[in-house]
């Protein structure tokens, strides 16, 4: 859920905290890795492929 869609102030604060911690973790991983993580569709494909070496499209056609 996005920050703006949270129904309560507590929910909005929680969403902000999650977004901030996710951003910090991503920066940490990128620093360790030495390069940026893939974003968007590239990230989806990277994660799908990492599990068994096959693309998401290949998995759908089985």
C-alpha positions in Angstrom: 0.0 0.0 0.0 1.3 3.4 -0.8 1.7 6.2 1.7 -1.2 8.2 0.2 -3.6 5.2 0.2 -3.1 4.4 3.9 -6.4 5.1 5.7 -4.8 6.3 9.0 -1.9 8.4 10.1 -0.4 5.4 11.8 -0.6 3.5 8.5 1.0 6.4 6.6 3.8 6.5 9.1 4.3 2.8 8.8 4.4 3.0 4.9 7.0 5.8 5.1 9.1 3.7 7.4 8.9 0.7 5.1 9.8 2.8 2.1 12.8 4.4 3.9 14.1 1.0 5.2 13.7 -0.6 1.7 15.6 2.3 0.1 18.4 2.0 2.7 18.6 -1.8 2.2 18.8 -1.4 -1.6 21.6 1.2 -1.3 23.5 -1.3 1.1 23.1 -4.2 -1.3 24.1 -2.1 -4.3 27.2 -1.0 -2.4 28.1 -4.5 -1.6 27.4 -5.7 -5.1 29.3 -2.9 -6.7 26.6 -2.1 -9.2 23.0 -1.0 -9.3 20.2 -3.5 -8.9 18.0 -4.0 -11.9 14.7 -2.0 -11.8 11.2 -2.5 -13.2 10.7 -5.2 -15.8 14.5 -6.1 -15.7 14.2 -6.7 -11.9 11.2 -8.9 -12.4 13.0 -11.0 -15.1 16.1 -11.2 -12.9 14.2 -12.5 -9.9 12.2 -15.0 -12.0 15.3 -16.3 -13.7 17.3 -16.7 -10.5 15.1 -19.3 -9.1 15.7 -21.9 -11.8 17.4 -20.3 -14.7 14.3 -20.0 -16.8 12.5 -16.7 -17.7 9.0 -15.9 -16.5 7.7 -16.4 -20.1 9.2 -19.8 -20.3 7.6 -20.9 -17.1 4.1 -19.8 -18.3 4.3 -21.9 -21.3 4.9 -25.2 -19.5 
